[in-house]
């Protein structure tokens, strides 16, 4: 089970897609529950997972949770992993991503290939 807040953000959607594809390679499946910023919806999802626990749970960007106590209880009952931006008070394994290191690695690769005029395209105009 993957619990996320707002999979409309492309980075989160890509992580969810990657997790789903990885699970499929091992004969498993992932169901995604998106609470879209609604604390009530998140609480409902977490309560249903506590009533009928999945084999494991992926908390995608758990720092945004509005129901930390329920997340903590669920993480004590089933194997759990935090993905992307973790919540410091949620005790479970974490998978972190470093976009700076990834971008640096990509740039090094392009430079080694001989490219010198490299552009950057983004949808977020606040980033340079």
C-alpha positions as CSV (number, residue, x, y, z in Angstrom):
1,X,0.0,0.0,0.0
2,X,1.3,3.5,-0.9
3,X,-0.1,6.4,1.1
4,X,0.5,9.8,-0.5
5,X,-0.6,13.4,-0.4
6,X,-1.4,14.7,-3.8
7,X,-0.1,12.5,-6.6
8,X,-0.8,15.2,-9.0
9,X,2.7,16.5,-8.3
10,X,4.7,14.8,-11.1
11,X,7.6,13.9,-8.9
12,X,5.4,12.0,-6.5
13,X,3.5,10.4,-9.3
14,X,6.8,9.2,-10.8
15,X,7.9,7.7,-7.4
16,X,4.5,5.9,-7.2
17,X,4.8,4.7,-10.7
18,X,8.4,3.4,-10.1
19,X,7.3,1.6,-6.9
20,X,4.4,0.0,-8.7
21,X,6.6,-1.2,-11.6
22,X,9.2,-2.5,-9.1
23,X,6.6,-4.4,-7.2
24,X,5.2,-5.9,-10.4
25,X,8.7,-7.3,-11.3
26,X,8.5,-9.3,-8.1
27,X,5.0,-10.5,-8.6
28,X,3.5,-8.0,-6.1
29,X,1.1,-5.2,-6.5
30,X,0.8,-1.7,-4.9
31,X,-2.4,0.1,-4.3
32,X,-2.1,3.9,-4.0
33,X,-4.3,5.9,-1.6
34,X,-4.1,9.7,-2.2
35,X,-5.5,11.9,0.5
36,X,-5.2,15.1,-1.5
37,X,-4.6,17.3,1.6
38,X,-7.7,16.2,3.4
39,X,-6.9,15.2,7.0
40,X,-10.2,13.5,7.3
41,X,-9.6,11.4,4.2
42,X,-6.1,10.5,5.4
43,X,-7.6,9.5,8.8
44,X,-10.2,7.3,7.1
45,X,-7.5,5.6,5.0
46,X,-5.2,5.0,8.0
47,X,-8.1,3.7,10.1
48,X,-9.1,1.2,7.3
49,X,-5.5,0.1,7.0
50,X,-5.3,-0.5,10.8
51,X,-8.5,-2.6,10.6
52,X,-7.2,-4.6,7.7
53,X,-3.4,-4.2,7.6
54,X,-1.7,-4.6,4.2
55,X,1.6,-6.6,3.9
56,X,3.5,-3.3,4.0
57,X,3.1,0.4,3.5
58,X,5.0,3.1,1.7
59,X,4.6,6.6,3.2
60,X,5.2,9.0,0.3
61,X,6.2,12.4,1.8
62,X,5.0,11.6,5.3
63,X,6.1,15.0,6.6
64,X,2.7,16.2,5.4
65,X,0.7,13.9,7.5
66,X,-2.1,15.4,9.7
67,X,-2.5,12.1,11.5
68,X,0.9,11.2,12.9
69,X,-0.4,9.0,15.7
70,X,-2.2,6.8,13.3
71,X,0.8,6.6,11.0
72,X,3.0,5.7,13.9
73,X,0.6,2.9,15.0
74,X,0.4,1.5,11.5
75,X,4.2,1.6,11.2
76,X,4.5,-0.6,14.4
77,X,2.0,-3.2,12.9
78,X,3.4,-3.7,9.4
79,X,6.7,-3.2,7.6
80,X,6.8,0.5,6.6
81,X,9.1,2.8,4.6
82,X,9.1,6.5,4.3
83,X,9.9,7.8,0.8
84,X,11.1,11.3,-0.3
85,X,10.7,13.8,2.5
86,X,10.4,11.9,5.8
87,X,8.7,12.8,9.1
88,X,11.2,12.9,11.9
89,X,8.8,11.4,14.4
90,X,7.8,8.4,12.3
91,X,10.0,5.5,13.3
92,X,10.6,3.3,10.2
93,X,13.0,2.9,7.4
94,X,13.6,5.7,4.8
95,X,14.4,6.0,1.2
96,X,15.8,9.4,0.4
97,X,16.5,11.0,-2.9
98,X,19.1,13.6,-3.6
99,X,18.1,15.7,-6.6
100,X,21.3,17.8,-6.4
101,X,23.5,14.7,-6.7
102,X,21.3,13.3,-9.5
103,X,21.5,16.5,-11.5
104,X,25.3,16.7,-10.9
105,X,25.7,13.2,-12.1
106,X,23.6,13.9,-15.2
107,X,25.6,17.0,-16.0
108,X,28.9,15.2,-15.6
109,X,27.6,12.5,-18.0
110,X,26.7,15.1,-20.7
111,X,30.0,16.9,-20.3
112,X,31.9,13.7,-20.7
113,X,30.0,13.1,-23.9
114,X,31.3,16.4,-25.1
115,X,28.3,18.6,-24.8
116,X,28.9,22.2,-23.8
117,X,25.6,24.0,-24.4
118,X,23.2,22.4,-22.0
119,X,19.8,23.9,-21.2
120,X,17.5,23.5,-18.3
121,X,13.7,23.3,-18.7
122,X,11.4,23.5,-15.7
123,X,7.8,24.1,-15.0
124,X,8.6,25.8,-11.8
125,X,9.6,29.4,-12.6
126,X,10.9,29.9,-9.0
127,X,13.8,27.6,-9.8
128,X,16.8,28.8,-11.8
